[in-house]
Amino acid sequence: MTGIKIDGVKVANDVKKRVSLAVEQLKSEGITPCLATILVGENQASATYVRNKHKACAEVGIETKDHKLSSDISQDELNQLISELNNDKSIHGILVQLPLPKQLDEFETTSRIFPTKDVDGLTPHNLSLIHISEPTRLRRIS
């Protein structure tokens, strides 16, 4: 069996083009896609990842709202922020950057995100859909 060479830059550019077109269509319908990111603490690798997500969103026309939180935030405070973002109709996706500090429960945190706003597919509901090969069932912006 011979390998197939894949041009990663071309694939990435094709994906960005398709996403840009989808964003343009949504905007023509009065919907401005927006991603909320949550970064807890000062992990430099995590901060770089979130920064790159914001850059990628800007390139395709998706707005972002950045939430940088202190590493000593409580679970209740983080849960409250997620609830606010879940209920904010201007927010279409939520990304909680992992890992979280030790006092925070990653499962509880990711489980609080509405499945329709879970961009990483980490809610129990979305993980189940992925497991049964149905990951697109809830991927609608409403």
Buried (B, 14 or more C-beta within 10 A) or exposed (E): EEEEEEEEEEEEEEEEEEBBEBBEEBEEEEBEBBBBBBBBBEBEEBBEBBEEBBEBBEEBBBBBBEBEBEEEBEBEEBBEBBEEBBEBEEBBBBBBBBEBBEEBEEEEBBBBBBBBBBBBBBBEBBBEBBEEEEEEEBBEEE
